[in-house]
């Protein structure tokens, strides 16, 4: 099915910016937004059936789930140093 939407310039710019931030093209990002808004997100529907999936199928489900999250830069090594995680009581 194809769907034509005539967004305002502001909406189009916002969609493009958010899609780029998540590493997706604009149509894919818009499709995922619609799925979430309608409660038919593919990754959540598939996660309900994980107990019957094989190892490779579970890996594919995980990859799809992870792809739906925004791309973030990795944490620096200093984030994992004890003194940066635990503040001793003084």
WOZIQUI-V560650 format. One record per pair of residues at least 12 apart in sequence whose C-alpha atoms are under 10 Angstrom apart, sorted by the first residue. I is the first residue (numbers start at 1). J is the second residue. Records with the same first field share a line. If there is no record, write none. Layout:
I = J, J
This chain:
12 = 26
13 = 26
14 = 26
15 = 27, 29, 30, 33
16 = 29, 30
18 = 30, 70
19 = 70
20 = 70, 71
21 = 70, 71, 72
22 = 67, 68, 69, 70, 71, 72
23 = 67, 68, 69, 70, 71
24 = 67, 68, 70, 71
29 = 68
32 = 68
41 = 65, 68
42 = 61, 64, 65
43 = 61, 62, 63, 64, 65, 66, 67, 68
44 = 61, 65
46 = 58, 61, 62, 64, 65
47 = 61, 62, 65
49 = 61
50 = 62
